[in-house]
Amino acid sequence: MLRQSLGIHSFHNFRSFSSMSSTSVFPVRPAVLRDARAIAELHNATVQDAYRGLLGDVQVPLMALDKRQAYWREAIEYAEPQVHVALHGERIVGFVGFDRSRDEGTKPTMGEIWSIYADADFVGLGVGLSLWDAAREGLIEEGCTDVSIWLPLANERAMQFFTNAGFKREMPSAKTVSIGGVKIEEIRLKRPLA
């Protein structure tokens, strides 16, 4: 599967949280194949906002909806990555993809948040917390002891969210990637799962 640039659209005003079971307010469940279209629609709707301000006036080119749906359908079917969705009633308001780290040279007990997005109408309401909690528990069940995520350095909301979740920046990991023809700096953040 293609490596996707990661962003986050959910931030909750907590100073620090390491185990959030008691603060998860949105039900989260593993995604099923029929969720692929809703996940693809949400992904396309939120990706522009995730990178707004990071790319100047350049719009992030969106993947065609049918292609994005095929990507998420394959991810759900083969559990690579594992995909969970946050719900408000029956509506999918966020999703997280997580699995073992894709970074070369990492130990087999290193997990990774591949992507995490929340509907803009639900930002700051706890969707991100609920998704992070589910991913953390899923990675622990898989035998992971640590977790990482790649984030654009300029995505302050995502950096704050994951810093509050106990992630630490790995400065030597900083790299330049091209998104929509614009170069941005990404950095890997990491934390233990215990």
C-alpha positions in Angstrom: 0.0 0.0 0.0 1.2 3.5 -0.7 2.5 5.5 2.2 0.2 8.4 2.8 1.2 11.7 4.4 -0.4 11.9 7.8 -2.5 14.5 9.4 -4.9 14.8 12.2 -8.1 16.7 12.5 -9.0 16.1 16.1 -7.6 17.9 19.0 -9.1 17.9 22.5 -8.0 20.3 25.2 -6.2 17.9 27.5 -2.8 18.7 29.0 -1.7 15.1 29.2 -3.2 11.7 28.5 -1.6 8.3 28.3 -4.5 6.0 28.9 -7.7 7.5 27.6 -10.3 4.7 28.1 -12.1 6.8 30.6 -12.1 9.9 28.3 -13.2 8.1 25.1 -16.5 9.6 24.3 -17.2 8.3 20.8 -17.8 4.6 20.2 -15.1 3.1 18.0 -15.3 -0.2 16.1 -13.3 -2.0 13.5 -14.2 -0.9 10.0 -16.1 -3.3 7.7 -16.1 -3.3 3.9 -19.3 -1.3 3.7 -17.5 1.6 5.5 -15.0 2.1 2.7 -17.0 4.7 0.8 -17.8 6.7 4.0 -14.1 6.6 5.0 -13.0 7.7 1.5 -15.5 10.6 1.5 -14.4 11.7 4.9 -10.7 11.3 4.0 -11.2 13.5 0.9 -13.2 16.1 2.8 -10.7 16.4 5.6 -7.3 16.2 3.8 -7.6 19.7 2.4 -8.2 21.1 5.9 -5.3 19.0 7.3 -2.8 20.7 5.0 -4.4 24.2 4.8 -1.7 26.7 5.6 1.1 24.2 5.2 1.2 24.4 1.4 0.6 28.1 0.8 -1.9 28.7 -1.9 -1.5 25.2 -3.4 -4.5 22.9 -3.0 -3.7 19.3 -2.2 -4.6 17.2 -5.2 -7.3 14.8 -4.0 -7.3 11.2 -5.0 -10.4 10.3 -7.1 -13.1 9.1 -4.8 -13.4 5.6 -6.4 -9.6 5.2 -6.1 -9.6 6.3 -2.5 -12.6 4.0 -1.8 -10.6 1.1 -3.4 -7.6 1.9 -1.2 -9.7 1.8 2.0 -11.6 -1.3 0.9 -8.3 -3.1 0.4 -7.0 -1.9 3.7 -10.2 -3.1 5.5 -10.2 -6.5 3.7 -6.6 -7.3 4.3 -6.2 -5.4 7.7 -3.2 -3.5 6.3 -3.5 -1.2 8.1 -6.1 -2.1 10.6 -8.9 0.4 10.3 -11.2 1.6 13.0 -14.0 4.1 12.8 -15.5 6.5 15.4 -19.2 6.9 15.3 -21.8 9.5 16.2 -25.0 7.5 16.0 -24.6 5.6 12.7 -22.5 8.3 11.1 -18.7 7.7 10.7 -17.1 10.9 12.1 -13.4 9.7 12.1 -11.1 6.9 11.3 -7.7 5.6 12.2 -5.4 3.3 10.4 -2.7 1.5 12.4 -0.4 -1.5 12.2 3.3 -2.4 12.5 5.7 0.3 11.5 6.5 0.6 7.8 9.9 2.3 8.5 12.9 0.2 7.5 15.1 -1.0 10.4 12.4 -0.8 13.1 12.0 -3.6 15.5 8.9 -5.8 15.0 7.3 -4.5 18.2 7.1 -1.0 16.8 3.6 0.1 15.8 2.6 3.0 13.7 -0.4 5.3 13.3 -0.7 5.3 9.5 -3.5 7.9 9.4 -6.0 9.5 11.7 -8.7 12.0 10.6 -11.9 13.4 12.1 -14.8 15.2 10.5 -14.3 19.0 10.8 -17.7 19.3 12.6 -16.4 17.1 15.4 -12.9 18.6 15.9 -12.3 19.2 19.6 -15.0 17.0 20.8 -13.0 13.8 21.5 -13.0 11.9 18.3 -9.2 11.9 18.1 -9.0 10.7 21.7 -11.4 7.9 21.0 -9.5 6.8 17.9 -6.1 7.1 19.6 -7.3 5.0 22.5 -8.6 2.3 20.1 -5.4 2.2 18.1 -3.3 2.1 21.2 -5.3 -0.9 22.5 -5.1 -2.6 19.1 -1.4 -2.2 18.9 -0.9 -3.6 22.4 -3.0 -6.6 21.5 -0.7 -7.1 18.4 2.3 -7.3 20.7 3.6 -3.8 20.0 5.5 -2.0 22.8 6.1 1.3 21.0 4.2 3.4 18.4 5.2 6.1 15.9 3.5 8.6 13.6 4.8 10.8 10.8 3.5 14.4 10.9 4.2 17.6 9.1 6.3 19.8 11.4 4.0 22.8 10.6 0.8 21.0 11.6 0.6 22.5 15.0 -2.8 21.0 15.9 -1.5 17.4 15.2 1.8 18.1 16.9 0.0 19.4 20.0 -2.4 16.4 20.1 0.3 13.8 19.9 2.6 15.7 22.3 -0.3 15.7 24.8 -0.6 11.9 24.1 3.0 11.4 25.3 4.8 11.3 21.9 8.3 12.7 21.6 9.9 14.1 18.5 12.7 12.2 16.9 14.7 15.1 15.5 17.1 13.0 13.4 14.1 11.6 11.5 13.1 14.9 9.9 12.7 14.7 6.2 11.4 16.7 3.3 8.4 15.3 1.3 6.5 16.6 -1.6 2.7 17.1 -1.4 1.0 18.7 -4.3 4.3 19.8 -5.7 5.1 21.7 -2.4 7.9 20.5 -0.2 7.1 20.2 3.5 9.1 18.9 6.5 7.9 15.8 8.2 9.1 14.3 11.5 8.5 11.0 13.3 7.1 11.1 16.8 7.3 8.1 19.0 6.2 6.8 22.4 6.0 3.6 24.5 2.6 2.0 24.5 2.7 0.9 28.2 
